[in-house]
Amino acid sequence: MGLVNQIGLAVALAFCGVKTLPGLDFSFQVVDGQGRPVSGVVLRVECSEPNAAPIRAETDHQGVARGTYDVAVCEPVIVSLAKEGYEAYGSGFRQRYVLRRKLDRGAELARILKLDDSIQLEGLREILSSDASRNREALTDGIFYHEARLRAKLLTLAQEPMVAEAARNFLAMIAVPEDVRFIMDLPTPTGSRAFEERWRYAVATALVGSTDSGAEKFLRRCALNQYGDRWVDAGAIQTLMLTGTATSRKILEEARRQNTFQTARIDRALAYLDSAPAPLSGGDLPLLAERVADAIRIGKWQGNSPPRFNAAGDKALVQLTFQTGSDRLGYEATLHKVDRMWTLRAARQTHQAFAPMITAPIRKP
């Protein structure tokens, strides 16, 4: 019996007046970001009783940790996992845990790009399955710069359950229309995290300017919240606003009737369309990026970063920063050069940080 079921059994027995249930066995499995067993992981099961000693176990060659506990002595509340070279974290109770490797992901990408093309796929798979919190900017810049060499591999990895979400996020960031339409039609990866449809946010925000029927139907489903995720519908509403076609307006008006949770956001999008904005394209990249920031504007705009380019110089990433209340929001805009004109392809929120605005004290005369 797994620990999750054992805890439920213990609670039921306690409710019936049974106070002890000694010698219960438990087991967990720990795998890495590609689903491979990880041996030598130390698990520490903390008890609710303050003076109770934690239960310790270590995974074997199959990634399985086993142990025994006594409900009368320890009611388990949290499991922490640790192994050198891997992320460490605490969590609730599951039968299976994923422990991701720590990698200098930017340096690792630079290394695999020097290898033969036929073996780069495995190296990229290893990077995408590692701890996503490490070296994020270096990896983003590296993949974007080398996008022409990596997109085909990312399209392959976008179909592999353990790394699908990471691969799809990078393809959405690069925002080549045919790639985005491809991942748009893919199923939700098996074994996704708690918000299993959240990956669609990146796709929805990478369809700016897409007017084919498939993209419009997808954005309609998102805007009506048919995927049950508030990031996804917000992303679609923003994309429909930035695209600004008659069909975009029609979808927004339908969403306003049916998705009342997003009424304020949709009203703002419709007001933007009513202002008859100029298309989000132009020959001056910094000026266009400022116009994109003005269109998205959430709170107070704090400025844009210098553009970062791909190797060919025909795609650019620009970071847009906004301050709203006590939060600083980072957005990333992807722009492509088409016939000597820069055009917005994608715009999505990439981070949020607590950053209260500091107001200088008012001095009395």
C-alpha positions as CSV (number, residue, x, y, z in Angstrom):
1,M,0.0,0.0,0.0
2,G,1.4,3.5,-0.9
3,L,1.8,6.1,1.7
4,V,-1.0,8.3,0.4
5,N,-3.5,5.4,0.9
6,Q,-2.0,4.5,4.2
7,I,-2.5,8.1,5.5
8,G,-6.2,7.9,4.5
9,L,-6.6,4.6,6.2
10,A,-4.9,6.0,9.3
11,V,-7.3,8.9,9.4
12,A,-10.3,6.6,9.0
13,L,-9.2,4.3,11.8
14,A,-8.5,7.3,14.1
15,F,-12.1,8.5,13.4
16,C,-13.3,5.1,14.5
17,G,-11.3,5.3,17.7
18,V,-8.3,3.2,16.7
19,K,-5.3,5.0,18.0
20,T,-2.4,2.8,16.8
21,L,-1.5,1.1,13.6
22,P,2.1,0.1,14.0
23,G,4.4,-1.2,11.3
24,L,2.9,0.2,8.2
25,D,5.1,-0.2,5.1
26,F,5.4,2.6,2.5
27,S,7.2,3.1,-0.8
28,F,8.0,6.0,-3.2
29,Q,9.6,6.1,-6.6
30,V,11.9,8.9,-7.7
31,V,12.7,9.5,-11.4
32,D,14.6,12.2,-13.2
33,G,13.2,14.6,-15.8
34,Q,13.2,11.9,-18.4
35,G,11.4,9.3,-16.2
36,R,14.6,7.4,-15.4
37,P,15.0,6.0,-11.9
38,V,17.3,7.9,-9.6
39,S,19.2,6.0,-6.9
40,G,20.7,7.5,-3.8
41,V,18.0,10.0,-3.2
42,V,17.5,10.7,0.5
43,L,13.9,11.1,1.5
44,R,12.8,12.6,4.8
45,V,9.2,12.3,5.9
46,E,8.3,14.9,8.5
47,C,5.8,14.1,11.2
48,S,3.0,16.4,12.5
49,E,4.1,15.8,16.1
50,P,6.8,18.3,17.0
51,N,8.9,15.9,19.0
52,A,8.6,12.9,16.6
53,A,11.8,11.9,14.7
54,P,11.4,12.1,10.9
55,I,11.3,9.0,8.9
56,R,14.3,8.5,6.6
57,A,14.7,6.4,3.5
58,E,17.0,6.2,0.4
59,T,16.2,5.1,-3.1
60,D,17.6,1.9,-4.6
61,H,18.8,1.3,-8.1
62,Q,15.1,1.3,-9.3
63,G,14.6,4.7,-7.7
64,V,12.4,3.1,-5.0
65,A,12.6,4.1,-1.3
66,R,10.9,1.8,1.3
67,G,10.3,2.1,5.0
68,T,8.0,1.5,7.9
69,Y,6.2,3.9,10.2
70,D,3.9,3.8,13.2
71,V,0.8,6.1,13.0
72,A,0.8,6.3,16.8
73,V,4.2,7.9,16.7
74,C,4.2,9.8,13.5
75,E,1.5,11.3,11.3
76,P,3.4,12.1,8.1
77,V,2.8,15.7,6.7
78,I,5.5,16.4,4.1
79,V,8.3,14.6,2.1
80,S,11.6,16.3,1.3
81,L,14.0,14.9,-1.3
82,A,17.7,15.6,-1.8
83,K,20.6,14.3,-3.8
84,E,23.8,16.1,-4.8
85,G,23.6,17.4,-8.3
86,Y,19.8,17.5,-8.3
87,E,17.2,20.0,-7.2
88,A,16.0,19.6,-3.6
89,Y,12.4,20.2,-2.6
90,G,9.6,19.3,-0.3
91,S,6.2,18.2,-1.4
92,G,3.0,16.5,-0.4
93,F,2.5,12.8,-0.8
94,R,2.7,11.1,-4.2
95,Q,3.6,7.6,-5.4
96,R,6.1,9.1,-7.8
97,Y,8.4,12.1,-7.6
98,V,10.4,13.9,-10.3
99,L,13.9,15.1,-9.2
100,R,15.6,17.2,-11.9
101,R,19.3,17.5,-12.5
102,K,21.1,20.8,-11.9
103,L,22.8,21.9,-15.1
104,D,24.5,25.1,-16.3
105,R,22.0,25.0,-19.1
106,G,23.5,27.9,-21.1
107,A,27.0,26.3,-21.0
108,E,25.6,22.9,-21.8
109,L,23.7,24.2,-24.8
110,A,26.9,25.8,-26.1
111,R,28.7,22.5,-25.6
112,I,26.1,20.3,-27.5
113,L,26.0,22.8,-30.4
114,K,29.6,21.9,-31.1
115,L,28.8,18.2,-31.4
116,D,27.6,16.3,-34.5
117,D,24.1,17.2,-35.4
118,S,23.0,13.6,-35.1
119,I,23.6,13.5,-31.4
120,Q,22.4,17.0,-30.5
121,L,18.8,15.8,-29.9
122,E,19.8,13.7,-26.9
123,G,21.8,16.7,-25.4
124,L,18.8,19.0,-25.9
125,R,16.5,16.5,-24.3
126,E,18.8,16.3,-21.3
127,I,18.8,20.1,-21.0
128,L,15.0,20.4,-21.2
129,S,14.5,17.7,-18.6
130,S,16.8,19.5,-16.1
131,D,16.0,22.0,-13.4
132,A,14.1,24.8,-15.2
133,S,14.9,27.4,-12.6
134,R,18.6,27.5,-13.4
135,N,20.3,29.7,-16.0
136,R,16.9,30.5,-17.7
137,E,18.0,33.7,-19.5
138,A,21.2,32.1,-20.9
139,L,19.3,29.1,-22.2
140,T,16.6,31.3,-23.7
141,D,19.1,33.6,-25.4
142,G,21.0,30.5,-26.7
143,I,18.0,28.7,-28.1
144,F,16.7,31.9,-29.7
145,Y,20.0,32.8,-31.3
146,H,20.4,29.3,-32.7
147,E,16.7,28.8,-33.5
148,A,17.3,27.8,-37.1
149,R,19.5,24.9,-36.0
150,L,17.2,23.8,-33.1
151,R,13.6,24.2,-34.2
152,A,13.4,20.8,-35.9
153,K,14.7,19.1,-32.8
154,L,12.3,21.1,-30.6
155,L,9.4,20.0,-32.8
156,T,10.4,16.4,-32.2
157,L,10.8,16.9,-28.4
158,A,7.4,18.7,-28.3
159,Q,5.8,15.3,-28.8
160,E,7.7,13.5,-26.0
161,P,5.7,13.6,-22.8
162,M,8.5,14.3,-20.3
163,V,9.9,17.3,-22.1
164,A,6.9,18.4,-24.3
165,E,5.9,21.4,-22.3
166,A,9.5,22.9,-22.2
167,A,9.9,22.3,-26.0
168,R,6.6,23.8,-26.8
169,N,7.3,26.9,-24.7
170,F,10.6,27.5,-26.6
171,L,8.8,27.0,-30.0
172,A,6.1,29.5,-28.9
173,M,8.9,32.0,-27.9
174,I,10.5,31.7,-31.3
175,A,7.0,32.0,-32.8
176,V,7.4,30.8,-36.4
177,P,3.8,30.6,-37.5
178,E,3.9,27.1,-38.9
179,D,5.6,25.7,-35.8
180,V,3.0,27.4,-33.5
181,R,0.2,25.9,-35.5
182,F,1.8,22.5,-35.3
183,I,2.0,22.5,-31.5
184,M,-1.4,24.1,-31.2
185,D,-2.9,20.9,-32.4
186,L,-0.9,18.6,-30.1
187,P,-2.6,16.9,-27.2
188,T,-1.9,17.8,-23.5
189,P,1.3,15.9,-22.4
190,T,0.6,12.9,-20.2
191,G,1.6,13.4,-16.6
192,S,1.4,17.2,-16.8
193,R,1.6,19.3,-13.7
194,A,-1.5,20.4,-11.6
195,F,-2.5,23.0,-14.2
196,E,-2.4,20.6,-17.1
197,E,-3.7,23.0,-19.8
198,R,-1.4,25.9,-18.8
199,W,1.0,25.1,-21.6
200,R,-1.6,26.5,-24.0
201,Y,-0.9,30.0,-22.7
202,A,2.4,30.1,-24.5
203,V,0.7,28.9,-27.7
204,A,-2.2,31.4,-27.4
205,T,0.2,34.3,-27.0
206,A,2.2,33.3,-30.0
207,L,-0.6,33.6,-32.5
208,V,-0.5,37.4,-32.9
209,G,-1.5,38.2,-36.4
210,S,-2.7,34.6,-37.3
211,T,-5.9,34.8,-39.3
212,D,-6.2,31.2,-40.5
213,S,-9.4,29.4,-39.4
214,G,-7.5,26.9,-37.2
215,A,-5.8,29.6,-35.1
216,E,-9.1,31.6,-34.8
217,K,-11.0,28.5,-33.6
218,F,-8.2,27.7,-31.1
219,L,-8.2,31.3,-29.8
220,R,-12.0,31.2,-29.5
221,R,-11.9,28.1,-27.4
222,C,-9.2,29.7,-25.2
223,A,-11.1,33.0,-24.8
224,L,-14.3,31.2,-23.9
225,N,-12.3,29.4,-21.2
226,Q,-13.0,26.0,-22.6
227,Y,-9.7,24.8,-21.3
228,G,-10.5,25.9,-17.7
229,D,-7.4,27.9,-17.1
230,R,-7.4,31.6,-16.4
231,W,-3.9,32.2,-17.9
232,V,-5.0,30.6,-21.1
233,D,-8.1,32.7,-21.6
234,A,-6.2,35.9,-20.6
235,G,-3.5,35.1,-23.2
236,A,-6.0,34.5,-25.9
237,I,-7.9,37.8,-25.1
238,Q,-4.6,39.7,-25.4
239,T,-3.7,38.0,-28.7
240,L,-7.1,38.8,-30.2
241,M,-6.7,42.4,-29.1
242,L,-3.2,42.7,-30.6
243,T,-4.4,41.0,-33.9
244,G,-7.3,43.4,-34.3
245,T,-9.2,41.8,-37.1
246,A,-13.0,41.8,-37.5
247,T,-13.0,38.1,-36.5
248,S,-11.0,39.0,-33.4
249,R,-13.6,41.5,-32.4
250,K,-16.4,39.0,-33.0
251,I,-14.7,36.4,-30.8
252,L,-14.1,39.0,-28.1
253,E,-17.7,40.1,-28.1
254,E,-18.8,36.4,-27.8
255,A,-16.4,35.9,-25.0
256,R,-17.7,39.0,-23.2
257,R,-21.2,37.4,-23.1
258,Q,-20.0,33.9,-22.0
259,N,-16.8,34.4,-20.0
260,T,-18.0,37.0,-17.5
261,F,-15.0,36.4,-15.2
262,Q,-12.9,38.3,-17.8
263,T,-15.3,41.1,-18.5
264,A,-12.9,43.9,-17.5
265,R,-10.1,42.4,-19.6
266,I,-12.3,42.0,-22.6
267,D,-13.7,45.5,-22.2
268,R,-10.2,46.9,-22.3
269,A,-9.4,44.8,-25.4
270,L,-12.5,46.1,-27.2
271,A,-11.8,49.7,-26.2
272,Y,-8.3,49.3,-27.7
273,L,-9.9,48.1,-30.9
274,D,-12.3,51.0,-30.9
275,S,-9.3,53.4,-30.8
276,A,-8.5,52.2,-34.4
277,P,-4.8,51.4,-33.6
278,A,-2.2,51.2,-36.3
279,P,-1.0,47.7,-37.2
280,L,1.8,46.5,-34.9
281,S,4.5,46.5,-37.6
282,G,7.1,49.0,-38.7
283,G,10.7,49.6,-39.8
284,D,11.9,51.0,-36.5
285,L,12.2,48.1,-34.0
286,P,12.7,50.0,-30.8
287,L,9.7,52.3,-31.6
288,L,7.6,49.3,-32.5
289,A,8.5,47.6,-29.2
290,E,7.3,50.8,-27.4
291,R,4.0,50.6,-29.2
292,V,3.6,47.0,-28.2
293,A,4.3,47.9,-24.6
294,D,1.7,50.7,-24.8
295,A,-0.9,48.3,-26.2
296,I,-0.3,45.7,-23.5
297,R,0.3,48.3,-20.7
298,I,-0.5,46.8,-17.3
299,G,0.0,49.4,-14.6
300,K,2.9,51.7,-15.3
301,W,5.4,50.9,-18.1
302,Q,9.0,50.9,-16.7
303,G,10.8,50.6,-20.1
304,N,12.0,48.0,-22.6
305,S,15.3,46.1,-22.8
306,P,17.5,46.3,-25.9
307,P,16.5,43.7,-28.5
308,R,18.3,40.3,-28.6
309,F,18.5,38.8,-32.0
310,N,18.8,35.4,-33.6
311,A,21.8,34.5,-35.7
312,A,20.2,35.7,-39.0
313,G,19.1,39.0,-37.4
314,D,15.6,38.6,-38.6
315,K,14.0,37.8,-35.3
316,A,14.2,39.8,-32.0
317,L,13.2,39.4,-28.4
318,V,12.4,42.4,-26.3
319,Q,11.7,42.4,-22.6
320,L,8.9,44.8,-21.5
321,T,8.6,45.7,-17.8
322,F,5.6,47.0,-16.0
323,Q,4.9,48.0,-12.4
324,T,1.4,47.4,-11.0
325,G,0.8,47.9,-7.3
326,S,3.6,46.0,-5.5
327,D,4.4,43.7,-8.4
328,R,6.9,44.0,-11.2
329,L,5.8,42.2,-14.3
330,G,8.1,41.1,-17.1
331,Y,6.7,40.5,-20.6
332,E,8.6,39.1,-23.6
333,A,7.7,40.2,-27.1
334,T,8.9,38.3,-30.2
335,L,9.2,40.3,-33.4
336,H,10.0,39.0,-36.9
337,K,11.4,41.0,-39.9
338,V,9.2,40.4,-42.9
339,D,9.9,42.3,-46.1
340,R,12.1,44.8,-44.2
341,M,9.4,45.4,-41.7
342,W,9.3,44.2,-38.1
343,T,6.0,42.5,-37.1
344,L,4.8,41.4,-33.7
345,R,4.4,37.6,-33.5
346,A,4.1,36.9,-29.7
347,A,3.9,38.6,-26.4
348,R,3.6,36.8,-23.1
349,Q,4.2,37.3,-19.4
350,T,7.4,35.6,-18.3
351,H,7.9,36.6,-14.7
352,Q,6.3,38.4,-11.7
353,A,8.2,39.7,-8.7
354,F,7.3,41.5,-5.5
355,A,8.8,44.9,-5.9
356,P,6.9,47.6,-4.0
357,M,7.3,51.1,-5.3
358,I,9.3,53.4,-3.0
359,T,7.8,56.8,-2.6
360,A,10.0,59.6,-1.3
361,P,8.7,61.1,1.9
362,I,7.0,64.4,1.7
363,R,9.1,67.0,3.5
364,K,7.2,69.6,5.5
365,P,8.3,73.2,4.9
